[in-house]
């Protein structure tokens, strides 16, 4: 019986793979030009006045790069292509058929601005907040669901509220670095603060991870190697061993108190600040020690990477030992110094540029070193300055990026842009949109969207989602707790996408299912196939795909529902579905 079931499973997979083989990627259509849209926007159009100069600056710099390198940009993406990618990048899922149709019906020259205003406005505020909470949960604490020192739900709750409110980025950084309280939103918690989860799992061994991740995420510099030795190839801030330990000194007043569930399992962490007497026992100096490679022991005090020193006193103002002269809260001072650093706006601009354009202006995105120059230093510096002038408004920065010319280009490779190949190690010129895999969270949300499945909320729904997402996580097990997400064709991944519960539900013919609604509608088969393609790929089928569908219908001997089920399954498992292109 088991052998028969296995044979039937793989027979079904092989049958449907025949459908997948000829699915085509891409289509052609009318131009989608941000310049035209912005030029046509009336002065009162929402967002138009504040974004036009910044977008013009981006376009001018990128076009200058094309001219300098002899690259010819790709054609503009179609309206549907651009619409699909902007839904994915802004709110973390593909658009529904109705949302595609709504954008198609908007024939105004400001339709791009109109859509962005909607996606960043009140209509989609819940989805915007959920998506960016997912993005930043991964950035701040990774995807490890077994870390008892971190509450993922607590982290998400804080981030969801922060992105719902669209708090300024400098305040966001300050709250994460200085947070105190309990990290888990448990029943009876009187001092819950989800922002504590950024540091609650990074304070072991004197806060080594807290030091490395703070520099990496908020300043865009990699200091982890300097923990043990100088980096001889760099002179940038954070490259020297003393600089690592001087930055580490800022975290020595932070302490995570473990609270247990009555046994050995940690139920939550309470993050506090407490007086630090230093490793030499003198709170007036509060020094720490580190060892050079030659065995010589050196001393470090809190000094920021730009050389700014703060008071050495390890006592808190009003701490347990009293309000002593010179007492200082080191984490608050660190937040203030990071907020005043020119690296902070550059780091977030580069991070979001990479999110929307596929590569950063500097790559890796967290390595703004002196020997790792940006593709365009003027562009990075200029955008960072403009972001500061806009009071660190993340939604404004998003507007500039998604309405820029490079973001609206097709992903098709041509003879004119084939040399723009960052995957081959060349600096990106953004002469085409670089296709990339959806993040696991985007795939999960897009499967729910394409199939019109209910989005359950609550702890159990979050647990099921995390279990599903964990199938795609590869953990490297480094000192920094790195992980990544990829669809690399492992057997569990293939089986989950081919026949997992989510896809089985999506391709089922239950009365309320999306596929059943399409299959039983009083419409022509061609219209039904169009609907499936629009739902999955935001386009209609090509002539070759229409011929395939007709051949499949004949192979199924006229059983249209079964043919539609095969097509729908193949679309959801196609490369085109899981790519943002």
Secondary structure as GFF3:
##gff-version 3
##sequence-region A 1 581
A	DSSP	alpha_helix	2	21	.	.	.	ID=ss1
A	DSSP	alpha_helix	34	40	.	.	.	ID=ss2
A	DSSP	alpha_helix	48	69	.	.	.	ID=ss3
A	DSSP	alpha_helix	79	91	.	.	.	ID=ss4
A	DSSP	alpha_helix	97	105	.	.	.	ID=ss5
A	DSSP	alpha_helix	111	119	.	.	.	ID=ss6
A	DSSP	three_ten_helix	122	124	.	.	.	ID=ss7
A	DSSP	alpha_helix	125	141	.	.	.	ID=ss8
A	DSSP	alpha_helix	152	165	.	.	.	ID=ss9
A	DSSP	alpha_helix	169	178	.	.	.	ID=ss10
A	DSSP	beta_strand	181	182	.	.	.	ID=ss11
A	DSSP	three_ten_helix	194	196	.	.	.	ID=ss12
A	DSSP	alpha_helix	197	200	.	.	.	ID=ss13
A	DSSP	three_ten_helix	204	206	.	.	.	ID=ss14
A	DSSP	alpha_helix	208	214	.	.	.	ID=ss15
A	DSSP	pi_helix	215	219	.	.	.	ID=ss16
A	DSSP	three_ten_helix	224	227	.	.	.	ID=ss17
A	DSSP	alpha_helix	241	248	.	.	.	ID=ss18
A	DSSP	three_ten_helix	249	251	.	.	.	ID=ss19
A	DSSP	beta_strand	254	260	.	.	.	ID=ss20
A	DSSP	beta_strand	266	273	.	.	.	ID=ss21
A	DSSP	beta_strand	288	291	.	.	.	ID=ss22
A	DSSP	beta_strand	297	300	.	.	.	ID=ss23
A	DSSP	alpha_helix	330	339	.	.	.	ID=ss24
A	DSSP	alpha_helix	342	357	.	.	.	ID=ss25
A	DSSP	alpha_helix	377	389	.	.	.	ID=ss26
A	DSSP	alpha_helix	394	402	.	.	.	ID=ss27
A	DSSP	three_ten_helix	406	408	.	.	.	ID=ss28
A	DSSP	three_ten_helix	422	424	.	.	.	ID=ss29
A	DSSP	beta_strand	436	437	.	.	.	ID=ss30
A	DSSP	alpha_helix	440	450	.	.	.	ID=ss31
A	DSSP	alpha_helix	459	470	.	.	.	ID=ss32
A	DSSP	beta_strand	473	475	.	.	.	ID=ss33
A	DSSP	beta_strand	483	485	.	.	.	ID=ss34
A	DSSP	alpha_helix	491	499	.	.	.	ID=ss35
A	DSSP	alpha_helix	501	506	.	.	.	ID=ss36
A	DSSP	alpha_helix	514	519	.	.	.	ID=ss37
A	DSSP	alpha_helix	525	537	.	.	.	ID=ss38
A	DSSP	alpha_helix	543	555	.	.	.	ID=ss39
A	DSSP	alpha_helix	560	572	.	.	.	ID=ss40
A	DSSP	alpha_helix	575	578	.	.	.	ID=ss41
A	DSSP	beta_strand	579	580	.	.	.	ID=ss42
###
